[in-house]
Amino acid sequence: MVDNVLYVRKQYEEKSDKGDPEKEQQLASVHETIQALLQSQSQSVIDDVTGDLQADLLEKWGLLAETLAYLSVLLGVCNKMLKPWKTSLTKKKKKKNPGTVVLPATFDHFNTVVQKVEHCTEEFHKVIQGVDAQILSLEVQSLKLADSLQQTHEDSIKTDVWKKIQASYQQSAKELSQYLQHKIKYLHALKL
């Protein structure tokens, strides 16, 4: 992805309307790579939510959210370079030929990548919103803190710990949902 950002930067600096076919092909296929990566990670998250809850669920959610955040940053950098370039090309071509303006394929490829990342983010957001707190609480209680707890006073302590774990999962899911909502809005604004 970084190579693609550097290619876009080079194109922007040269103000060229002709691209390197090999780099354009790489840019065109990057959305497939990103989609496969996000699909595998999001499928893992979906499987964890629909199956038995595992202790590393929040970690997987966090990793997927970080991946989406990094992709958003890189796409934002590309957008900052492509937007003025598109304006420049449009003005230049309108002066020369008032008909339709044909832009390099880079812009279409960029929009495709943004759409795919936005779609994956929306899917992940739906998964996070769909997590039922009641299911989480039941599943969390199935995890074992320790096998050798006594049945007396320690039962109340155990119940308190489970309530705190449940509240932590619920709070994390809520914050992650809000974070993903902001990323969706940001990605939507990146389209050229």
mmCIF file of the C-alpha atoms, coordinates in Angstrom:
data_MODEL
# 
_entry.id   MODEL 
# 
loop_
_atom_site.group_PDB 
_atom_site.id 
_atom_site.type_symbol 
_atom_site.label_atom_id 
_atom_site.label_alt_id 
_atom_site.label_comp_id 
_atom_site.label_asym_id 
_atom_site.label_entity_id 
_atom_site.label_seq_id 
_atom_site.pdbx_PDB_ins_code 
_atom_site.Cartn_x 
_atom_site.Cartn_y 
_atom_site.Cartn_z 
_atom_site.occupancy 
_atom_site.B_iso_or_equiv 
_atom_site.pdbx_formal_charge 
_atom_site.auth_seq_id 
_atom_site.auth_comp_id 
_atom_site.auth_asym_id 
_atom_site.auth_atom_id 
_atom_site.pdbx_PDB_model_num 
ATOM 1   C CA . MET A 1 1   ? 0.000   0.000   0.000   1.00 0.00 ? 1   MET A CA 1 
ATOM 2   C CA . VAL A 1 2   ? 2.869   2.348   0.778   1.00 0.00 ? 2   VAL A CA 1 
ATOM 3   C CA . ASP A 1 3   ? 4.235   1.779   -2.737  1.00 0.00 ? 3   ASP A CA 1 
ATOM 4   C CA . ASN A 1 4   ? 0.898   2.902   -4.104  1.00 0.00 ? 4   ASN A CA 1 
ATOM 5   C CA . VAL A 1 5   ? 0.967   6.040   -1.953  1.00 0.00 ? 5   VAL A CA 1 
ATOM 6   C CA . LEU A 1 6   ? 4.434   6.829   -3.292  1.00 0.00 ? 6   LEU A CA 1 
ATOM 7   C CA . TYR A 1 7   ? 3.237   6.248   -6.860  1.00 0.00 ? 7   TYR A CA 1 
ATOM 8   C CA . VAL A 1 8   ? 0.314   8.610   -6.329  1.00 0.00 ? 8   VAL A CA 1 
ATOM 9   C CA . ARG A 1 9   ? 2.716   11.182  -4.880  1.00 0.00 ? 9   ARG A CA 1 
ATOM 10  C CA . LYS A 1 10  ? 4.981   10.874  -7.918  1.00 0.00 ? 10  LYS A CA 1 
ATOM 11  C CA . GLN A 1 11  ? 2.015   11.275  -10.276 1.00 0.00 ? 11  GLN A CA 1 
ATOM 12  C CA . TYR A 1 12  ? 0.834   14.305  -8.314  1.00 0.00 ? 12  TYR A CA 1 
ATOM 13  C CA . GLU A 1 13  ? 4.252   15.968  -8.373  1.00 0.00 ? 13  GLU A CA 1 
ATOM 14  C CA . GLU A 1 14  ? 4.654   15.393  -12.103 1.00 0.00 ? 14  GLU A CA 1 
ATOM 15  C CA . LYS A 1 15  ? 1.062   16.530  -12.772 1.00 0.00 ? 15  LYS A CA 1 
ATOM 16  C CA . SER A 1 16  ? 0.921   13.831  -15.387 1.00 0.00 ? 16  SER A CA 1 
ATOM 17  C CA . ASP A 1 17  ? -2.252  12.498  -16.903 1.00 0.00 ? 17  ASP A CA 1 
ATOM 18  C CA . LYS A 1 18  ? -0.501  9.344   -18.116 1.00 0.00 ? 18  LYS A CA 1 
ATOM 19  C CA . GLY A 1 19  ? 0.360   6.644   -15.650 1.00 0.00 ? 19  GLY A CA 1 
ATOM 20  C CA . ASP A 1 20  ? 2.758   3.754   -15.520 1.00 0.00 ? 20  ASP A CA 1 
ATOM 21  C CA . PRO A 1 21  ? 0.677   0.728   -16.679 1.00 0.00 ? 21  PRO A CA 1 
ATOM 22  C CA . GLU A 1 22  ? 2.427   -1.625  -14.263 1.00 0.00 ? 22  GLU A CA 1 
ATOM 23  C CA . LYS A 1 23  ? 1.856   0.689   -11.281 1.00 0.00 ? 23  LYS A CA 1 
ATOM 24  C CA . GLU A 1 24  ? -1.727  1.320   -12.360 1.00 0.00 ? 24  GLU A CA 1 
ATOM 25  C CA . GLN A 1 25  ? -2.315  -2.441  -12.452 1.00 0.00 ? 25  GLN A CA 1 
ATOM 26  C CA . GLN A 1 26  ? -0.801  -2.751  -8.980  1.00 0.00 ? 26  GLN A CA 1 
ATOM 27  C CA . LEU A 1 27  ? -3.033  0.065   -7.737  1.00 0.00 ? 27  LEU A CA 1 
ATOM 28  C CA . ALA A 1 28  ? -6.032  -1.580  -9.385  1.00 0.00 ? 28  ALA A CA 1 
ATOM 29  C CA . SER A 1 29  ? -5.349  -4.884  -7.665  1.00 0.00 ? 29  SER A CA 1 
ATOM 30  C CA . VAL A 1 30  ? -4.547  -3.481  -4.215  1.00 0.00 ? 30  VAL A CA 1 
ATOM 31  C CA . HIS A 1 31  ? -8.226  -3.400  -3.290  1.00 0.00 ? 31  HIS A CA 1 
ATOM 32  C CA . GLU A 1 32  ? -8.395  -7.165  -3.810  1.00 0.00 ? 32  GLU A CA 1 
ATOM 33  C CA . THR A 1 33  ? -5.485  -7.677  -1.417  1.00 0.00 ? 33  THR A CA 1 
ATOM 34  C CA . ILE A 1 34  ? -6.985  -5.316  1.137   1.00 0.00 ? 34  ILE A CA 1 
ATOM 35  C CA . GLN A 1 35  ? -10.390 -6.920  0.817   1.00 0.00 ? 35  GLN A CA 1 
ATOM 36  C CA . ALA A 1 36  ? -8.926  -10.410 1.298   1.00 0.00 ? 36  ALA A CA 1 
ATOM 37  C CA . LEU A 1 37  ? -7.030  -9.276  4.390   1.00 0.00 ? 37  LEU A CA 1 
ATOM 38  C CA . LEU A 1 38  ? -10.006 -7.508  5.923   1.00 0.00 ? 38  LEU A CA 1 
ATOM 39  C CA . GLN A 1 39  ? -12.351 -10.344 4.939   1.00 0.00 ? 39  GLN A CA 1 
ATOM 40  C CA . SER A 1 40  ? -10.205 -12.935 6.711   1.00 0.00 ? 40  SER A CA 1 
ATOM 41  C CA . GLN A 1 41  ? -9.870  -10.790 9.828   1.00 0.00 ? 41  GLN A CA 1 
ATOM 42  C CA . SER A 1 42  ? -13.531 -9.813  9.917   1.00 0.00 ? 42  SER A CA 1 
ATOM 43  C CA . GLN A 1 43  ? -14.608 -13.431 9.287   1.00 0.00 ? 43  GLN A CA 1 
ATOM 44  C CA . SER A 1 44  ? -12.511 -14.453 12.268  1.00 0.00 ? 44  SER A CA 1 
ATOM 45  C CA . VAL A 1 45  ? -14.292 -11.833 14.367  1.00 0.00 ? 45  VAL A CA 1 
ATOM 46  C CA . ILE A 1 46  ? -17.714 -12.935 13.091  1.00 0.00 ? 46  ILE A CA 1 
ATOM 47  C CA . ASP A 1 47  ? -16.895 -16.578 13.830  1.00 0.00 ? 47  ASP A CA 1 
ATOM 48  C CA . ASP A 1 48  ? -15.825 -15.661 17.360  1.00 0.00 ? 48  ASP A CA 1 
ATOM 49  C CA . VAL A 1 49  ? -19.043 -13.767 18.007  1.00 0.00 ? 49  VAL A CA 1 
ATOM 50  C CA . THR A 1 50  ? -21.318 -16.488 16.640  1.00 0.00 ? 50  THR A CA 1 
ATOM 51  C CA . GLY A 1 51  ? -19.374 -19.325 18.236  1.00 0.00 ? 51  GLY A CA 1 
ATOM 52  C CA . ASP A 1 52  ? -17.971 -19.688 21.694  1.00 0.00 ? 52  ASP A CA 1 
ATOM 53  C CA . LEU A 1 53  ? -16.525 -16.527 23.143  1.00 0.00 ? 53  LEU A CA 1 
ATOM 54  C CA . GLN A 1 54  ? -12.778 -16.662 23.410  1.00 0.00 ? 54  GLN A CA 1 
ATOM 55  C CA . ALA A 1 55  ? -10.582 -14.640 25.708  1.00 0.00 ? 55  ALA A CA 1 
ATOM 56  C CA . ASP A 1 56  ? -8.807  -12.969 22.786  1.00 0.00 ? 56  ASP A CA 1 
ATOM 57  C CA . LEU A 1 57  ? -11.977 -11.592 21.160  1.00 0.00 ? 57  LEU A CA 1 
ATOM 58  C CA . LEU A 1 58  ? -11.290 -7.990  22.191  1.00 0.00 ? 58  LEU A CA 1 
ATOM 59  C CA . GLU A 1 59  ? -7.722  -8.327  20.963  1.00 0.00 ? 59  GLU A CA 1 
ATOM 60  C CA . LYS A 1 60  ? -8.948  -9.466  17.530  1.00 0.00 ? 60  LYS A CA 1 
ATOM 61  C CA . TRP A 1 61  ? -11.435 -6.587  17.430  1.00 0.00 ? 61  TRP A CA 1 
ATOM 62  C CA . GLY A 1 62  ? -8.647  -4.183  18.302  1.00 0.00 ? 62  GLY A CA 1 
ATOM 63  C CA . LEU A 1 63  ? -6.317  -5.545  15.622  1.00 0.00 ? 63  LEU A CA 1 
ATOM 64  C CA . LEU A 1 64  ? -8.981  -5.267  12.952  1.00 0.00 ? 64  LEU A CA 1 
ATOM 65  C CA . ALA A 1 65  ? -9.805  -1.720  14.070  1.00 0.00 ? 65  ALA A CA 1 
ATOM 66  C CA . GLU A 1 66  ? -6.093  -0.798  13.935  1.00 0.00 ? 66  GLU A CA 1 
ATOM 67  C CA . THR A 1 67  ? -5.777  -2.258  10.446  1.00 0.00 ? 67  THR A CA 1 
ATOM 68  C CA . LEU A 1 68  ? -8.729  -0.180  9.302   1.00 0.00 ? 68  LEU A CA 1 
ATOM 69  C CA . ALA A 1 69  ? -7.243  2.903   10.977  1.00 0.00 ? 69  ALA A CA 1 
ATOM 70  C CA . TYR A 1 70  ? -3.896  2.499   9.199   1.00 0.00 ? 70  TYR A CA 1 
ATOM 71  C CA . LEU A 1 71  ? -5.615  1.973   5.873   1.00 0.00 ? 71  LEU A CA 1 
ATOM 72  C CA . SER A 1 72  ? -7.725  5.072   6.490   1.00 0.00 ? 72  SER A CA 1 
ATOM 73  C CA . VAL A 1 73  ? -4.625  7.148   7.165   1.00 0.00 ? 73  VAL A CA 1 
ATOM 74  C CA . LEU A 1 74  ? -2.915  5.941   3.989   1.00 0.00 ? 74  LEU A CA 1 
ATOM 75  C CA . LEU A 1 75  ? -6.057  6.564   1.966   1.00 0.00 ? 75  LEU A CA 1 
ATOM 76  C CA . GLY A 1 76  ? -6.302  10.034  3.503   1.00 0.00 ? 76  GLY A CA 1 
ATOM 77  C CA . VAL A 1 77  ? -2.751  10.805  2.384   1.00 0.00 ? 77  VAL A CA 1 
ATOM 78  C CA . CYS A 1 78  ? -3.582  9.651   -1.136  1.00 0.00 ? 78  CYS A CA 1 
ATOM 79  C CA . ASN A 1 79  ? -6.732  11.752  -1.094  1.00 0.00 ? 79  ASN A CA 1 
ATOM 80  C CA . LYS A 1 80  ? -4.768  14.874  -0.118  1.00 0.00 ? 80  LYS A CA 1 
ATOM 81  C CA . MET A 1 81  ? -2.605  14.385  -3.200  1.00 0.00 ? 81  MET A CA 1 
ATOM 82  C CA . LEU A 1 82  ? -5.255  13.231  -5.633  1.00 0.00 ? 82  LEU A CA 1 
ATOM 83  C CA . LYS A 1 83  ? -7.835  15.937  -4.964  1.00 0.00 ? 83  LYS A CA 1 
ATOM 84  C CA . PRO A 1 84  ? -5.687  18.902  -6.146  1.00 0.00 ? 84  PRO A CA 1 
ATOM 85  C CA . TRP A 1 85  ? -4.348  16.815  -9.015  1.00 0.00 ? 85  TRP A CA 1 
ATOM 86  C CA . LYS A 1 86  ? -7.881  16.004  -10.150 1.00 0.00 ? 86  LYS A CA 1 
ATOM 87  C CA . THR A 1 87  ? -8.851  19.683  -9.939  1.00 0.00 ? 87  THR A CA 1 
ATOM 88  C CA . SER A 1 88  ? -5.783  20.655  -11.945 1.00 0.00 ? 88  SER A CA 1 
ATOM 89  C CA . LEU A 1 89  ? -6.431  18.051  -14.643 1.00 0.00 ? 89  LEU A CA 1 
ATOM 90  C CA . THR A 1 90  ? -10.103 18.953  -14.860 1.00 0.00 ? 90  THR A CA 1 
ATOM 91  C CA . LYS A 1 91  ? -9.399  22.653  -15.290 1.00 0.00 ? 91  LYS A CA 1 
ATOM 92  C CA . LYS A 1 92  ? -6.634  22.023  -17.820 1.00 0.00 ? 92  LYS A CA 1 
ATOM 93  C CA . LYS A 1 93  ? -8.730  19.659  -19.910 1.00 0.00 ? 93  LYS A CA 1 
ATOM 94  C CA . LYS A 1 94  ? -11.828 21.855  -19.765 1.00 0.00 ? 94  LYS A CA 1 
ATOM 95  C CA . LYS A 1 95  ? -9.829  24.730  -21.229 1.00 0.00 ? 95  LYS A CA 1 
ATOM 96  C CA . LYS A 1 96  ? -8.488  22.583  -24.045 1.00 0.00 ? 96  LYS A CA 1 
ATOM 97  C CA . ASN A 1 97  ? -11.589 20.529  -24.736 1.00 0.00 ? 97  ASN A CA 1 
ATOM 98  C CA . PRO A 1 98  ? -14.918 21.621  -23.261 1.00 0.00 ? 98  PRO A CA 1 
ATOM 99  C CA . GLY A 1 99  ? -16.426 18.112  -23.764 1.00 0.00 ? 99  GLY A CA 1 
ATOM 100 C CA . THR A 1 100 ? -16.090 15.236  -21.364 1.00 0.00 ? 100 THR A CA 1 
ATOM 101 C CA . VAL A 1 101 ? -13.009 15.064  -19.207 1.00 0.00 ? 101 VAL A CA 1 
ATOM 102 C CA . VAL A 1 102 ? -11.241 11.706  -19.127 1.00 0.00 ? 102 VAL A CA 1 
ATOM 103 C CA . LEU A 1 103 ? -9.158  11.276  -15.993 1.00 0.00 ? 103 LEU A CA 1 
ATOM 104 C CA . PRO A 1 104 ? -6.399  8.708   -15.446 1.00 0.00 ? 104 PRO A CA 1 
ATOM 105 C CA . ALA A 1 105 ? -7.426  5.332   -14.094 1.00 0.00 ? 105 ALA A CA 1 
ATOM 106 C CA . THR A 1 106 ? -5.706  6.178   -10.812 1.00 0.00 ? 106 THR A CA 1 
ATOM 107 C CA . PHE A 1 107 ? -8.806  8.024   -9.644  1.00 0.00 ? 107 PHE A CA 1 
ATOM 108 C CA . ASP A 1 108 ? -11.113 5.092   -10.348 1.00 0.00 ? 108 ASP A CA 1 
ATOM 109 C CA . HIS A 1 109 ? -8.728  2.693   -8.634  1.00 0.00 ? 109 HIS A CA 1 
ATOM 110 C CA . PHE A 1 110 ? -8.514  4.940   -5.593  1.00 0.00 ? 110 PHE A CA 1 
ATOM 111 C CA . ASN A 1 111 ? -12.299 5.197   -5.332  1.00 0.00 ? 111 ASN A CA 1 
ATOM 112 C CA . THR A 1 112 ? -12.594 1.411   -5.608  1.00 0.00 ? 112 THR A CA 1 
ATOM 113 C CA . VAL A 1 113 ? -10.122 0.907   -2.761  1.00 0.00 ? 113 VAL A CA 1 
ATOM 114 C CA . VAL A 1 114 ? -11.958 3.456   -0.600  1.00 0.00 ? 114 VAL A CA 1 
ATOM 115 C CA . GLN A 1 115 ? -15.303 1.765   -1.305  1.00 0.00 ? 115 GLN A CA 1 
ATOM 116 C CA . LYS A 1 116 ? -13.946 -1.682  -0.399  1.00 0.00 ? 116 LYS A CA 1 
ATOM 117 C CA . VAL A 1 117 ? -12.385 -0.478  2.858   1.00 0.00 ? 117 VAL A CA 1 
ATOM 118 C CA . GLU A 1 118 ? -15.564 1.424   3.715   1.00 0.00 ? 118 GLU A CA 1 
ATOM 119 C CA . HIS A 1 119 ? -17.649 -1.702  3.021   1.00 0.00 ? 119 HIS A CA 1 
ATOM 120 C CA . CYS A 1 120 ? -15.445 -3.855  5.272   1.00 0.00 ? 120 CYS A CA 1 
ATOM 121 C CA . THR A 1 121 ? -15.613 -1.215  7.997   1.00 0.00 ? 121 THR A CA 1 
ATOM 122 C CA . GLU A 1 122 ? -19.409 -1.140  7.758   1.00 0.00 ? 122 GLU A CA 1 
ATOM 123 C CA . GLU A 1 123 ? -19.568 -4.948  8.002   1.00 0.00 ? 123 GLU A CA 1 
ATOM 124 C CA . PHE A 1 124 ? -17.333 -4.936  11.060  1.00 0.00 ? 124 PHE A CA 1 
ATOM 125 C CA . HIS A 1 125 ? -19.430 -2.160  12.597  1.00 0.00 ? 125 HIS A CA 1 
ATOM 126 C CA . LYS A 1 126 ? -22.587 -4.236  12.102  1.00 0.00 ? 126 LYS A CA 1 
ATOM 127 C CA . VAL A 1 127 ? -20.916 -7.208  13.799  1.00 0.00 ? 127 VAL A CA 1 
ATOM 128 C CA . ILE A 1 128 ? -19.918 -5.071  16.782  1.00 0.00 ? 128 ILE A CA 1 
ATOM 129 C CA . GLN A 1 129 ? -23.415 -3.599  17.049  1.00 0.00 ? 129 GLN A CA 1 
ATOM 130 C CA . GLY A 1 130 ? -24.945 -7.045  16.821  1.00 0.00 ? 130 GLY A CA 1 
ATOM 131 C CA . VAL A 1 131 ? -23.094 -8.379  19.817  1.00 0.00 ? 131 VAL A CA 1 
ATOM 132 C CA . ASP A 1 132 ? -25.734 -8.995  22.422  1.00 0.00 ? 132 ASP A CA 1 
ATOM 133 C CA . ALA A 1 133 ? -24.655 -8.136  25.937  1.00 0.00 ? 133 ALA A CA 1 
ATOM 134 C CA . GLN A 1 134 ? -26.722 -11.008 27.326  1.00 0.00 ? 134 GLN A CA 1 
ATOM 135 C CA . ILE A 1 135 ? -24.880 -13.504 25.114  1.00 0.00 ? 135 ILE A CA 1 
ATOM 136 C CA . LEU A 1 136 ? -21.586 -11.998 26.177  1.00 0.00 ? 136 LEU A CA 1 
ATOM 137 C CA . SER A 1 137 ? -22.511 -12.286 29.825  1.00 0.00 ? 137 SER A CA 1 
ATOM 138 C CA . LEU A 1 138 ? -23.501 -15.932 29.447  1.00 0.00 ? 138 LEU A CA 1 
ATOM 139 C CA . GLU A 1 139 ? -20.399 -16.742 27.459  1.00 0.00 ? 139 GLU A CA 1 
ATOM 140 C CA . VAL A 1 140 ? -18.090 -14.831 29.808  1.00 0.00 ? 140 VAL A CA 1 
ATOM 141 C CA . GLN A 1 141 ? -19.468 -16.775 32.770  1.00 0.00 ? 141 GLN A CA 1 
ATOM 142 C CA . SER A 1 142 ? -18.431 -19.990 31.050  1.00 0.00 ? 142 SER A CA 1 
ATOM 143 C CA . LEU A 1 143 ? -14.781 -18.946 31.292  1.00 0.00 ? 143 LEU A CA 1 
ATOM 144 C CA . LYS A 1 144 ? -12.960 -20.157 34.404  1.00 0.00 ? 144 LYS A CA 1 
ATOM 145 C CA . LEU A 1 145 ? -11.139 -17.781 36.732  1.00 0.00 ? 145 LEU A CA 1 
ATOM 146 C CA . ALA A 1 146 ? -9.746  -20.521 38.908  1.00 0.00 ? 146 ALA A CA 1 
ATOM 147 C CA . ASP A 1 147 ? -10.716 -24.110 39.599  1.00 0.00 ? 147 ASP A CA 1 
ATOM 148 C CA . SER A 1 148 ? -10.024 -24.060 43.317  1.00 0.00 ? 148 SER A CA 1 
ATOM 149 C CA . LEU A 1 149 ? -12.388 -21.326 44.526  1.00 0.00 ? 149 LEU A CA 1 
ATOM 150 C CA . GLN A 1 150 ? -14.243 -22.064 47.743  1.00 0.00 ? 150 GLN A CA 1 
ATOM 151 C CA . GLN A 1 151 ? -18.047 -21.994 47.680  1.00 0.00 ? 151 GLN A CA 1 
ATOM 152 C CA . THR A 1 152 ? -18.547 -19.416 50.449  1.00 0.00 ? 152 THR A CA 1 
ATOM 153 C CA . HIS A 1 153 ? -17.465 -15.808 50.460  1.00 0.00 ? 153 HIS A CA 1 
ATOM 154 C CA . GLU A 1 154 ? -15.481 -16.302 47.282  1.00 0.00 ? 154 GLU A CA 1 
ATOM 155 C CA . ASP A 1 155 ? -18.671 -16.897 45.272  1.00 0.00 ? 155 ASP A CA 1 
ATOM 156 C CA . SER A 1 156 ? -19.721 -13.284 45.799  1.00 0.00 ? 156 SER A CA 1 
ATOM 157 C CA . ILE A 1 157 ? -16.253 -12.131 44.786  1.00 0.00 ? 157 ILE A CA 1 
ATOM 158 C CA . LYS A 1 158 ? -16.453 -14.345 41.698  1.00 0.00 ? 158 LYS A CA 1 
ATOM 159 C CA . THR A 1 159 ? -19.839 -12.840 40.774  1.00 0.00 ? 159 THR A CA 1 
ATOM 160 C CA . ASP A 1 160 ? -18.452 -9.313  41.166  1.00 0.00 ? 160 ASP A CA 1 
ATOM 161 C CA . VAL A 1 161 ? -15.488 -10.149 38.937  1.00 0.00 ? 161 VAL A CA 1 
ATOM 162 C CA . TRP A 1 162 ? -17.813 -11.554 36.252  1.00 0.00 ? 162 TRP A CA 1 
ATOM 163 C CA . LYS A 1 163 ? -19.955 -8.417  36.381  1.00 0.00 ? 163 LYS A CA 1 
ATOM 164 C CA . LYS A 1 164 ? -16.868 -6.261  35.911  1.00 0.00 ? 164 LYS A CA 1 
ATOM 165 C CA . ILE A 1 165 ? -15.713 -8.400  32.991  1.00 0.00 ? 165 ILE A CA 1 
ATOM 166 C CA . GLN A 1 166 ? -19.150 -8.152  31.392  1.00 0.00 ? 166 GLN A CA 1 
ATOM 167 C CA . ALA A 1 167 ? -19.200 -4.374  31.853  1.00 0.00 ? 167 ALA A CA 1 
ATOM 168 C CA . SER A 1 168 ? -15.718 -4.162  30.363  1.00 0.00 ? 168 SER A CA 1 
ATOM 169 C CA . TYR A 1 169 ? -16.761 -6.120  27.263  1.00 0.00 ? 169 TYR A CA 1 
ATOM 170 C CA . GLN A 1 170 ? -19.861 -3.984  26.863  1.00 0.00 ? 170 GLN A CA 1 
ATOM 171 C CA . GLN A 1 171 ? -17.905 -0.744  27.228  1.00 0.00 ? 171 GLN A CA 1 
ATOM 172 C CA . SER A 1 172 ? -15.237 -1.900  24.780  1.00 0.00 ? 172 SER A CA 1 
ATOM 173 C CA . ALA A 1 173 ? -17.849 -2.904  22.214  1.00 0.00 ? 173 ALA A CA 1 
ATOM 174 C CA . LYS A 1 174 ? -19.595 0.454   22.602  1.00 0.00 ? 174 LYS A CA 1 
ATOM 175 C CA . GLU A 1 175 ? -16.365 2.454   22.189  1.00 0.00 ? 175 GLU A CA 1 
ATOM 176 C CA . LEU A 1 176 ? -15.306 0.357   19.220  1.00 0.00 ? 176 LEU A CA 1 
ATOM 177 C CA . SER A 1 177 ? -18.695 0.862   17.609  1.00 0.00 ? 177 SER A CA 1 
ATOM 178 C CA . GLN A 1 178 ? -18.398 4.641   18.001  1.00 0.00 ? 178 GLN A CA 1 
ATOM 179 C CA . TYR A 1 179 ? -14.837 4.568   16.629  1.00 0.00 ? 179 TYR A CA 1 
ATOM 180 C CA . LEU A 1 180 ? -15.907 2.571   13.575  1.00 0.00 ? 180 LEU A CA 1 
ATOM 181 C CA . GLN A 1 181 ? -18.799 4.961   12.949  1.00 0.00 ? 181 GLN A CA 1 
ATOM 182 C CA . HIS A 1 182 ? -16.296 7.833   12.764  1.00 0.00 ? 182 HIS A CA 1 
ATOM 183 C CA . LYS A 1 183 ? -14.073 5.838   10.386  1.00 0.00 ? 183 LYS A CA 1 
ATOM 184 C CA . ILE A 1 184 ? -17.041 5.146   8.106   1.00 0.00 ? 184 ILE A CA 1 
ATOM 185 C CA . LYS A 1 185 ? -17.818 8.872   7.928   1.00 0.00 ? 185 LYS A CA 1 
ATOM 186 C CA . TYR A 1 186 ? -14.159 9.656   7.239   1.00 0.00 ? 186 TYR A CA 1 
ATOM 187 C CA . LEU A 1 187 ? -13.877 7.051   4.485   1.00 0.00 ? 187 LEU A CA 1 
ATOM 188 C CA . HIS A 1 188 ? -17.084 8.304   2.906   1.00 0.00 ? 188 HIS A CA 1 
ATOM 189 C CA . ALA A 1 189 ? -15.554 11.785  2.743   1.00 0.00 ? 189 ALA A CA 1 
ATOM 190 C CA . LEU A 1 190 ? -12.463 10.475  0.916   1.00 0.00 ? 190 LEU A CA 1 
ATOM 191 C CA . LYS A 1 191 ? -14.234 9.595   -2.317  1.00 0.00 ? 191 LYS A CA 1 
ATOM 192 C CA . LEU A 1 192 ? -13.204 11.687  -5.296  1.00 0.00 ? 192 LEU A CA 1 
# 
